[in-house]
Every structure is written in structure tokens, then in C-alpha cells.
């Protein structure tokens, strides 16, 4: 007689939210972006980005963001958070680095030639990303706002902001939640 090992799911504390995966965050932003009434209710400013905080799944941080023509985030990462975002209206462009950067102890890095990635995300298109994902997001339209939905878990502990000149990436400053809420 053989005995099969028993496999059980990890125990969860009753009432504690389940940690959302990147796929679940992407599913959340997709469903939220499909809510036409919510997307249409976002106040849009012709000069600067606007945002509304949303209730994300499993204790995640989520945002509905309006992007005026010609605006962008600059290069940044989301520290130890995983995330997802999706364009709900318009089109966004993402530049990202296909390389894991050291998390601490540096101010300037020289990037190799093959680390740059570019994605165009039209309405209904999005992506998820892992920890320490370095990117910038842009609305390159000259005359149309874009709107997107973003979700992060754990809620953003910090955002590191970078400048970039050619292949040189420089850490400029670190923002904490109190800086943007």
C-alpha cells in the first residue's frame, strides 16, 4: 500500500485579505477600466494629472489617473510593490528597463545598450509588473487626455525618482506616501 503525501493550501487568518497576485491586480484594473461611468466621472485638468484613489483588492492601493496631452511620470519605480496598470481611455506609452537594478547603495548607474523596452498601450491594453520595475509612462497625444487605472501591492512604501541622460540613470530622490496623498 502506498500513501500519497497530503498537500494543503496555506492557512489564512480568518478575515485577513488574501495577498493579490500580479494577475489579480491586472484583472482588477481591467474590470475597473471597463466601468464607463467611473472613468467618465474623473475630473480632467488641461495642465496637470488628476487622480482619485480607489479601493483595490486584498488591501492593495489603486488609482484612477487622468493624463493631459503631453504629460508623463518621469523615470521611477515602485520599490517593493508589484503592480498593474491599464489604459481606460486614449493611449499611453511606457518606456521600461529590462534589467533588475540594485535596490540600495547607488546614485548613478550606466545601463547596457540592450535594456530599453517600449510599449504602446491603447484603450483596453495594460500590463502587470514585478518589484523594482523601473519605467516612465507618457501621454504623447497633442490633443487628447488619456485615463488609466493602476493597482499596487503592498501599498506603495515609496517611489524612487530617476533622471536619465543617454545610458546613465541617476537616482534623484525618494518620495514617501505623505508626499503624494
Phi and psi in degrees as GROMACS dihedral restraints (atoms count N, CA, C in turn):
[ dihedral_restraints ]
;  ai    aj    ak    al  type     phi  dphi    fc
    3     4     5     6     1  -109.0    20    10
    4     5     6     7     1   150.1    20    10
    6     7     8     9     1  -115.8    20    10
    7     8     9    10     1   127.1    20    10
    9    10    11    12     1   -82.2    20    10
   10    11    12    13     1   140.2    20    10
   12    13    14    15     1   -66.5    20    10
   13    14    15    16     1   146.0    20    10
   15    16    17    18     1   -89.5    20    10
   16    17    18    19     1   130.8    20    10
   18    19    20    21     1  -115.1    20    10
   19    20    21    22     1   127.2    20    10
   21    22    23    24     1  -126.6    20    10
   22    23    24    25     1   156.2    20    10
   24    25    26    27     1   -73.4    20    10
   25    26    27    28     1   152.6    20    10
   27    28    29    30     1   -59.1    20    10
   28    29    30    31     1   141.8    20    10
   30    31    32    33     1   -72.3    20    10
   31    32    33    34     1   142.7    20    10
   33    34    35    36     1  -118.9    20    10
   34    35    36    37     1   143.6    20    10
   36    37    38    39     1   -70.6    20    10
   37    38    39    40     1   133.4    20    10
   39    40    41    42     1   -56.2    20    10
   40    41    42    43     1   129.7    20    10
   42    43    44    45     1    86.1    20    10
   43    44    45    46     1   -13.5    20    10
   45    46    47    48     1   -77.6    20    10
   46    47    48    49     1   135.9    20    10
   48    49    50    51     1   -68.5    20    10
   49    50    51    52     1   146.7    20    10
   51    52    53    54     1   -76.0    20    10
   52    53    54    55     1   135.8    20    10
   54    55    56    57     1   -64.8    20    10
   55    56    57    58     1   121.6    20    10
   57    58    59    60     1   -73.6    20    10
   58    59    60    61     1   143.2    20    10
   60    61    62    63     1   -86.6    20    10
   61    62    63    64     1   169.4    20    10
   63    64    65    66     1   -59.0    20    10
   64    65    66    67     1   -40.5    20    10
   66    67    68    69     1   -63.7    20    10
   67    68    69    70     1   -39.6    20    10
   69    70    71    72     1   -69.2    20    10
   70    71    72    73     1   -36.3    20    10
   72    73    74    75     1   -65.3    20    10
   73    74    75    76     1   -40.7    20    10
   75    76    77    78     1   -64.4    20    10
   76    77    78    79     1   -40.5    20    10
   78    79    80    81     1   -62.4    20    10
   79    80    81    82     1   -41.5    20    10
   81    82    83    84     1   -61.1    20    10
   82    83    84    85     1   -48.7    20    10
   84    85    86    87     1   -65.9    20    10
   85    86    87    88     1   -33.4    20    10
   87    88    89    90     1   -64.7    20    10
   88    89    90    91     1   -47.3    20    10
   90    91    92    93     1   -65.5    20    10
   91    92    93    94     1   -40.2    20    10
   93    94    95    96     1   -66.7    20    10
   94    95    96    97     1   -42.3    20    10
   96    97    98    99     1   -64.5    20    10
   97    98    99   100     1   -24.5    20    10
   99   100   101   102     1   -78.2    20    10
  100   101   102   103     1    -8.5    20    10
  102   103   104   105     1   -82.0    20    10
  103   104   105   106     1    88.6    20    10
  105   106   107   108     1   -57.5    20    10
  106   107   108   109     1   -36.4    20    10
  108   109   110   111     1   -66.2    20    10
  109   110   111   112     1   -43.4    20    10
  111   112   113   114     1   -63.3    20    10
  112   113   114   115     1   -47.2    20    10
  114   115   116   117     1   -61.9    20    10
  115   116   117   118     1   -43.1    20    10
  117   118   119   120     1   -68.2    20    10
  118   119   120   121     1   -23.5    20    10
  120   121   122   123     1   -81.5    20    10
  121   122   123   124     1    -9.6    20    10
  123   124   125   126     1   -68.1    20    10
  124   125   126   127     1   122.8    20    10
  126   127   128   129     1   -68.6    20    10
  127   128   129   130     1   133.3    20    10
  129   130   131   132     1  -110.2    20    10
  130   131   132   133     1   136.9    20    10
  132   133   134   135     1  -111.3    20    10
  133   134   135   136     1   133.8    20    10
  135   136   137   138     1   -69.9    20    10
  136   137   138   139     1   -14.7    20    10
  138   139   140   141     1  -105.1    20    10
  139   140   141   142     1   -41.5    20    10
  141   142   143   144     1  -134.4    20    10
  142   143   144   145     1   164.7    20    10
  144   145   146   147     1   -66.9    20    10
  145   146   147   148     1   147.6    20    10
  147   148   149   150     1  -121.6    20    10
  148   149   150   151     1   156.3    20    10
  150   151   152   153     1  -154.7    20    10
  151   152   153   154     1   155.6    20    10
  153   154   155   156     1  -134.0    20    10
  154   155   156   157     1   131.6    20    10
  156   157   158   159     1   -78.0    20    10
  157   158   159   160     1   138.9    20    10
  159   160   161   162     1  -117.8    20    10
  160   161   162   163     1   163.8    20    10
  162   163   164   165     1   -87.4    20    10
  163   164   165   166     1   110.6    20    10
  165   166   167   168     1   -89.8    20    10
  166   167   168   169     1   168.4    20    10
  168   169   170   171     1   -72.5    20    10
  169   170   171   172     1   143.6    20    10
  171   172   173   174     1    58.4    20    10
  172   173   174   175     1    32.7    20    10
  174   175   176   177     1    82.2    20    10
  175   176   177   178     1    12.8    20    10
  177   178   179   180     1   -76.1    20    10
  178   179   180   181     1   161.1    20    10
  180   181   182   183     1   -95.5    20    10
  181   182   183   184     1   132.8    20    10
  183   184   185   186     1  -137.4    20    10
  184   185   186   187     1   150.4    20    10
  186   187   188   189     1  -142.5    20    10
  187   188   189   190     1   143.3    20    10
  189   190   191   192     1  -104.7    20    10
  190   191   192   193     1   123.1    20    10
  192   193   194   195     1  -124.6    20    10
  193   194   195   196     1   133.9    20    10
  195   196   197   198     1  -102.8    20    10
  196   197   198   199     1   134.8    20    10
  198   199   200   201     1  -119.3    20    10
  199   200   201   202     1   109.0    20    10
  201   202   203   204     1   -64.9    20    10
  202   203   204   205     1   161.4    20    10
  204   205   206   207     1   -54.2    20    10
  205   206   207   208     1   137.1    20    10
  207   208   209   210     1    78.1    20    10
  208   209   210   211     1    12.5    20    10
  210   211   212   213     1  -102.5    20    10
  211   212   213   214     1   162.6    20    10
  213   214   215   216     1  -162.4    20    10
  214   215   216   217     1   174.8    20    10
  216   217   218   219     1   -91.8    20    10
  217   218   219   220     1   -23.5    20    10
  219   220   221   222     1    77.7    20    10
  220   221   222   223     1   167.3    20    10
  222   223   224   225     1   -71.1    20    10
  223   224   225   226     1   134.0    20    10
  225   226   227   228     1  -161.2    20    10
  226   227   228   229     1   169.9    20    10
  228   229   230   231     1  -133.6    20    10
  229   230   231   232     1   176.7    20    10
  231   232   233   234     1  -117.1    20    10
  232   233   234   235     1    27.8    20    10
  234   235   236   237     1    54.0    20    10
  235   236   237   238     1  -125.7    20    10
  237   238   239   240     1   -86.8    20    10
  238   239   240   241     1     7.8    20    10
  240   241   242   243     1   -89.7    20    10
  241   242   243   244     1   145.9    20    10
  243   244   245   246     1   -95.4    20    10
  244   245   246   247     1   162.6    20    10
  246   247   248   249     1  -161.8    20    10
  247   248   249   250     1   179.8    20    10
  249   250   251   252     1  -154.8    20    10
  250   251   252   253     1   149.8    20    10
  252   253   254   255     1  -147.4    20    10
  253   254   255   256     1   156.7    20    10
  255   256   257   258     1  -147.4    20    10
  256   257   258   259     1   140.6    20    10
  258   259   260   261     1   -80.4    20    10
  259   260   261   262     1   121.0    20    10
  261   262   263   264     1   -91.2    20    10
  262   263   264   265     1   -26.4    20    10
  264   265   266   267     1  -155.3    20    10
  265   266   267   268     1   143.9    20    10
  267   268   269   270     1    80.8    20    10
  268   269   270   271     1  -151.3    20    10
  270   271   272   273     1  -143.6    20    10
  271   272   273   274     1   137.8    20    10
  273   274   275   276     1  -119.2    20    10
  274   275   276   277     1   155.5    20    10
  276   277   278   279     1  -120.5    20    10
  277   278   279   280     1   136.6    20    10
  279   280   281   282     1  -118.8    20    10
  280   281   282   283     1   127.2    20    10
  282   283   284   285     1  -102.0    20    10
  283   284   285   286     1   134.0    20    10
  285   286   287   288     1  -141.2    20    10
  286   287   288   289     1   168.0    20    10
  288   289   290   291     1  -109.0    20    10
  289   290   291   292     1   127.2    20    10
  291   292   293   294     1   -91.8    20    10
  292   293   294   295     1    57.5    20    10
  294   295   296   297     1  -155.9    20    10
  295   296   297   298     1   142.3    20    10
  297   298   299   300     1   -87.8    20    10
  298   299   300   301     1   123.5    20    10
  300   301   302   303     1   -92.0    20    10
  301   302   303   304     1   154.7    20    10
  303   304   305   306     1   -60.3    20    10
  304   305   306   307     1   144.1    20    10
  306   307   308   309     1   -83.9    20    10
  307   308   309   310     1   -27.7    20    10
  309   310   311   312     1  -144.0    20    10
  310   311   312   313     1   164.4    20    10
  312   313   314   315     1    85.1    20    10
  313   314   315   316     1    17.3    20    10
  315   316   317   318     1  -140.4    20    10
  316   317   318   319     1   155.3    20    10
  318   319   320   321     1  -120.2    20    10
  319   320   321   322     1   -29.9    20    10
  321   322   323   324     1  -139.8    20    10
  322   323   324   325     1   134.2    20    10
  324   325   326   327     1  -129.1    20    10
  325   326   327   328     1   143.4    20    10
  327   328   329   330     1   -99.3    20    10
  328   329   330   331     1   121.0    20    10
  330   331   332   333     1   -86.4    20    10
  331   332   333   334     1   149.0    20    10
  333   334   335   336     1   -76.6    20    10
  334   335   336   337     1   163.7    20    10
  336   337   338   339     1   -66.7    20    10
  337   338   339   340     1   -23.1    20    10
  339   340   341   342     1  -102.8    20    10
  340   341   342   343     1    20.1    20    10
  342   343   344   345     1   -95.0    20    10
  343   344   345   346     1   -12.1    20    10
  345   346   347   348     1   -78.8    20    10
  346   347   348   349     1   135.6    20    10
  348   349   350   351     1  -129.0    20    10
  349   350   351   352     1   151.0    20    10
  351   352   353   354     1  -138.7    20    10
  352   353   354   355     1   135.7    20    10
  354   355   356   357     1  -133.6    20    10
  355   356   357   358     1   140.1    20    10
  357   358   359   360     1  -104.4    20    10
  358   359   360   361     1   128.3    20    10
  360   361   362   363     1  -118.9    20    10
  361   362   363   364     1    97.5    20    10
  363   364   365   366     1   -77.4    20    10
  364   365   366   367     1   172.9    20    10
  366   367   368   369     1   -48.4    20    10
  367   368   369   370     1   129.3    20    10
  369   370   371   372     1    89.2    20    10
  370   371   372   373     1    -5.5    20    10
  372   373   374   375     1  -104.2    20    10
  373   374   375   376     1   143.3    20    10
  375   376   377   378     1  -157.1    20    10
  376   377   378   379     1  -172.0    20    10
  378   379   380   381     1  -160.3    20    10
  379   380   381   382     1   159.9    20    10
  381   382   383   384     1  -112.6    20    10
  382   383   384   385     1   164.9    20    10
  384   385   386   387     1  -152.4    20    10
  385   386   387   388     1   158.6    20    10
  387   388   389   390     1   -92.7    20    10
  388   389   390   391     1  -174.8    20    10
  390   391   392   393     1   -59.2    20    10
  391   392   393   394     1   145.6    20    10
  393   394   395   396     1    63.6    20    10
  394   395   396   397     1    24.9    20    10
  396   397   398   399     1   -71.4    20    10
  397   398   399   400     1   119.6    20    10
  399   400   401   402     1   -99.6    20    10
  400   401   402   403     1   125.5    20    10
  402   403   404   405     1  -157.7    20    10
  403   404   405   406     1   173.4    20    10
  405   406   407   408     1  -135.9    20    10
  406   407   408   409     1   146.1    20    10
  408   409   410   411     1  -121.9    20    10
  409   410   411   412     1   136.3    20    10
  411   412   413   414     1  -134.7    20    10
  412   413   414   415     1   145.3    20    10
  414   415   416   417     1  -105.8    20    10
  415   416   417   418     1   101.9    20    10
  417   418   419   420     1   -86.0    20    10
  418   419   420   421     1    -2.2    20    10
  420   421   422   423     1   -60.3    20    10
  421   422   423   424     1   145.9    20    10
  423   424   425   426     1   -90.2    20    10
  424   425   426   427     1   -14.9    20    10
  426   427   428   429     1  -142.9    20    10
  427   428   429   430     1     3.5    20    10
  429   430   431   432     1  -127.6    20    10
  430   431   432   433     1   137.2    20    10
  432   433   434   435     1   -69.2    20    10
  433   434   435   436     1   155.2    20    10
  435   436   437   438     1  -120.4    20    10
  436   437   438   439     1   154.3    20    10
  438   439   440   441     1  -132.8    20    10
  439   440   441   442     1   138.8    20    10
  441   442   443   444     1  -138.8    20    10
  442   443   444   445     1   162.1    20    10
  444   445   446   447     1  -119.9    20    10
  445   446   447   448     1   134.1    20    10
  447   448   449   450     1  -128.0    20    10
  448   449   450   451     1   146.5    20    10
  450   451   452   453     1  -143.7    20    10
  451   452   453   454     1   140.7    20    10
  453   454   455   456     1  -136.4    20    10
  454   455   456   457     1   140.7    20    10
  456   457   458   459     1  -142.3    20    10
  457   458   459   460     1   133.5    20    10
  459   460   461   462     1   -66.4    20    10
  460   461   462   463     1   165.0    20    10
  462   463   464   465     1   -49.1    20    10
  463   464   465   466     1   142.5    20    10
  465   466   467   468     1   -52.9    20    10
  466   467   468   469     1   115.5    20    10
  468   469   470   471     1   -79.0    20    10
  469   470   471   472     1   -27.3    20    10
  471   472   473   474     1  -171.3    20    10
  472   473   474   475     1   163.3    20    10
  474   475   476   477     1  -128.0    20    10
  475   476   477   478     1   126.1    20    10
  477   478   479   480     1   -93.8    20    10
  478   479   480   481     1   129.7    20    10
  480   481   482   483     1  -103.4    20    10
  481   482   483   484     1   137.4    20    10
  483   484   485   486     1  -125.3    20    10
  484   485   486   487     1   156.4    20    10
  486   487   488   489     1  -113.3    20    10
  487   488   489   490     1   156.4    20    10
  489   490   491   492     1  -139.2    20    10
  490   491   492   493     1   130.6    20    10
  492   493   494   495     1  -129.4    20    10
  493   494   495   496     1   110.5    20    10
  495   496   497   498     1    59.0    20    10
  496   497   498   499     1  -123.5    20    10
  498   499   500   501     1   -96.5    20    10
  499   500   501   502     1    10.0    20    10
  501   502   503   504     1  -101.7    20    10
  502   503   504   505     1   122.8    20    10
  504   505   506   507     1  -109.7    20    10
  505   506   507   508     1   129.4    20    10
  507   508   509   510     1  -124.4    20    10
  508   509   510   511     1   129.2    20    10
  510   511   512   513     1   -71.9    20    10
  511   512   513   514     1   121.2    20    10
  513   514   515   516     1   -98.5    20    10
  514   515   516   517     1   -48.7    20    10
  516   517   518   519     1  -165.5    20    10
  517   518   519   520     1   167.6    20    10
  519   520   521   522     1  -117.9    20    10
  520   521   522   523     1   128.9    20    10
  522   523   524   525     1  -103.2    20    10
  523   524   525   526     1   145.7    20    10
  525   526   527   528     1  -114.8    20    10
  526   527   528   529     1   163.8    20    10
  528   529   530   531     1   -50.2    20    10
  529   530   531   532     1   -39.1    20    10
  531   532   533   534     1   -64.1    20    10
  532   533   534   535     1   -18.3    20    10
  534   535   536   537     1   -75.9    20    10
  535   536   537   538     1   -21.4    20    10
  537   538   539   540     1  -126.4    20    10
  538   539   540   541     1     4.5    20    10
